[in-house]
Amino acid sequence: MFKKIAKIKIIALTIFIITACGATEVTNNQNSADERLNIVSTTTIIANLTEEIGGEKINHRGILPRGADPHVYEPVPQDNITLENADLIFYNGYDLEPNLIRLINSSGLNAQTLAVGELVPPLDFEEEGQMVPDPHVWGNVENVIIMVEGIRDKLVELKPEGEETFNQNAETLTQDLQELHIWIQEQIETIPPFQRQLITTHDAFQYYGVTYGLEIPGTLIGISTEEQPSAQTVRNLVETIRKKGVRAIFAETTINPTLIETVAQEAGIEVAPTELYSDSLGAENSPAGTYIGMMRANTETIVNALSN
């Protein structure tokens, strides 16, 4: 009798242990599936793309504030903490954000990294006798489609259980980008051909110009906003504007407009009434608060100013 009871207790205890272990395993697996990736992006453009693709499957932090200039941004102590807590870091590369790239490469971080902009074959320009890549790759919407694919693939690699969400979000975004690309082409074609000349404060629109049919006869400063124009550069740009009959020139949201306003005054033309978004998105919830919104806003500004 007692042996039977003891045997029953042993069997019951065994079943309980097995059930408990199974429940623990299910709970652990569920927790793993529910755990979000900690993603950090450097620029506002990459941040927007990442949030669109990752959705609720990721925790995302962007480092650069909206309106900040990535060329000259100086990291603060909180940026290092943010990077240390990341599972994955997306940055532009091609030396767009040099101080942040140095921080990422020198910090001994455990996070994986991806230079999203470097997935795109660059346009090169000459600097001090050497050819270097132009980092402003997002000026061509087709380049951004490649960037979307790279972000999606990296998210799937680190979180396979989110693959369906990442693929669906990336597909929706890609369709919107394809429509944007066609829309920009159609808008630029409304500008009379001889007026399709784009002069901006710094040389951030080469990809846009090459892709959508705008000549860029000159800029006030080069690829990086760290440069300062010489008096000769200003004189040459004024002469180019007069010679080519440029209708308007453009200030940018991340750069002080004083110098480009001086050029316009000397050349006897107007600065477009609306600034272009070059290296940063506009304010959150503004028309230029997303990549697509920024590109639409820039195109409308360019078309309105050059068509007059």
N, C-alpha and C positions, 0 to 999 in steps of 0.2 A: 504493500500500500504506500508506504513512505517512499520506496524506490520509484514507484509510478509518478507520485507527486513531484519528486525531485527531477525526474526525467522531463515531465511536462514543463516545469519551471525553466529548465535548461533550454528546451526548445523555444519557449516563449522569449527568453532573454536573447537567444540567437537571432530570432526573427526581428526583435526590437532593434538590435544592433545593426543588422543588415538594412532595415528600413531607415534607421536614423542616418546611417552612412550614405544611403542613396539619396535621402532628402538633402543632406549637406552638399552632396555632389551637384544635385540639381540647382540648389540655391547658389552655389559658387559659380556654376556655369551661367546662371541667369544674371548674377552680378557682373560677370565678365562681359556678357552681351550688352548689358545696360550701361556699362562704364563708357563715358565719352572720352574721345581723344582730346588732349590739350594741344591746340594748334596756335602758333604765333605767326603773324605775317608782318613784314616790315612796312610796306607801302599801303596806302589807302586803296589803290586799285586792286592789288593782289588780295587785300583783306576782303573787299566786296565779292570778288570771284569765289574766294574760299568759303565765305558764309553762304553764298548761293548754292554751292555744290554740297557742302557739308551738312547744312540744315541743322536739325536737332540732334544729329549724331556726334556733333563736336562741341567742345567749349573753345571759343575763339577769342584771341586778344590781338589787336593791332597795336604796333608800336608808334608809328608816325601819326601825329594828330592831323586832322583835316586842315588843309591850308599850309602845312609845313613843307619845307623844301628838302627833299631827301639828299641832295648834293652836299648840303652844309649842315645837316642835322647832327647835333652832338648828343650822344646817348647820356641818359641820367641813370643814377643807381637803380631805380625801379626797373629800368629796361633789362638790366642784368638778371634781376630776380625773375622777371617774366620769362626770359630765355631759359633760365635754369629749370623752370617748372614745365617746360614744353616737352611734348612727345615728338613734335614735328615742327620745323621752322621753314616757312616759305619766304624767300626774298627774291628781288628782281635780278640782281647780278649785273654783269657788264659794268661794274663800278658805279652804278646809279647812286647807291647809298653807302659810300666808302667807309664811313666811320662805323656804321652798323655791321658791315661785312667784316671789318677787322675785329669787332667785338665778337661776332659769331665764330670766327675762325680761331680766336685766341683764348676762348673761355673754357676749353675742355668740356664742352657740353655733352650730355648723354643723348640729346635729341638728334633725330635724323634731320637732315637739311635738304632743301631742293631750291636751286636757283631757277625759278620759274621762267624768267625772261631769257635765260640762256638756252632754253629749249628751242628757241627761234634763231635761224640763221640771221646774223646782224648785217646792217649796213655799216660800212667802215668809213672812218674819216681820218685825215692826217693830223697828227698832233706832235709837234717837235720832231718831225722827220719820221715818225712811226705811224703805222696804221692801227687804229684802235676802234673797238666796236661802239656804235651809238646805242645807249641803253634804252632809249625811248620807244621800245618795240611795240607798245600798245597803240601807237598811232595808226597801225594797220589792223583792222578788226580781224582779219584772217589769222594774224599772229596770235591774237587773244584766244581764238578757237583752239589753237595748238596748246596754249597755256592752260586752258580749261581741261583738256585731255590729260595733261601732265599732273595737274592737281587731283583730278579724279582718280587716276591710276595710283598715285601715292597714297591717297586716303584708303582705297580698296586694299592696297598692300598691307597697311597697318591695321585696318579694321575690316576684314573680309565679310563679317556678318552685316555690314552696312552697304554692301555692294549694290544691292537693288536700289536703295535710296540715292547713293552717289551717282549711279548710272542714269537714273531717271532725271535727277536734278541737272546733271551735266547735259543731257540731251535737250531738255527744255531751254536751258541757257544757250546752247549752241544754235538752236533754231532761232532764238531771238537775235543772236549775233549775226547770223546769216542774213536776216531781214534788215538789220542795221547796216551791214556792209552795202547792200543793194541800195538802201535809202540814201546813204551818203553819196554814192556815185551819182544818183539821180539829182540830188540837190546841187552838187558842184557843177554838173553839166548845165545848170540854169545860169551860171555866171558867164558872161561873154568871154570867149577864149583869151583875148588879149588882156583881160582884167584878172585872170587867174594867177595872181602873184601874191604870195604870202610872206610878209616880213613881221617877225616877232622879236621879243626882247632877247630870248636865248634860243639856241638851235635845237628845239625839241620837237619839231614837226616834219622832219625829213621823211619818216615812214608815212605819215599822213599825206604829204605832198606827192611822193613817188606813187603811192597807191591810188590816190583819187584825182591826180592830174593837176596839181598846183605847182607852179614854179616857185622856188624859194631863192630869190636872187641875192639874199644876204640876211644877216641877223646882227644885232648889236653886240652880243657876246656869243661864245661858242657853246659846246655841248654842256659844259658844267657852269653853274651859276657862281662858282668860286672866282671865275675870271672877272676882270674889270676892263672895260673898253678903253683904248687909248684915244687921244684926240684925233689921230689919223684914221682910226677905225670909224669914228663918228663922221668925219668928213667924207670918207669913202662911201659910207652907207647913205648919207644925204645925197651924194652925187648919183648913186645907183637909183635911188628913188625918183629923182628928177629925170634921169635919162630914160627910165623905163615907164614913166607915167603911172607909178603905183597909186592906186586910189585911196588906200588907207593902210595904216600899220596897227599892230596889236600889242597891247600890254598883257601881262599874265598875272594870275591871282597870287602866285607865290613869290613874285619879284616886285620890288619897289618900282613904280611906273615913272619916276622922275626922269630917268635917262632917256627912255623911249619917247616921252613927251617933249624933251629937248630936241631930239632928232626930228620929230614931226614938225615942231615949230620952225626949225631951220630949213626943212624941206618944203614948208608951206602946204602941208596936208594935215588931215585929221587923224587922231588916234581913235580907233573904233570905240564907240561908247560903252561896249561891254567887254570885259577882260576875258581872255581865253584861260581855260584850265589846262595846265601843261603837266605838272608833276604830281598833282593831288586832285582828288575829287572835291566837289563842293560840300557845303554844310549838309549834315544828315537831314533827310526829309526835304531837301531842296531839289529843284529839277535836275541839278548836276550832282546829286548825292550818290548816284551809282555810276558804274562805268558806262553803261548804255546811255544814261541820262547826260553824263558829261560829254560824250561824243556827239550826241544830238545837240546839246547846247552850243558846243564849239562850232559845229557845222552851221547852225542857224546864225551865229554871230559872224562867221566868215562870209556866208552867202549874203547876208544883209549889208555888210560893209563894202564888199567888193562889187556888188551888183549895181550900186548907185552911180 
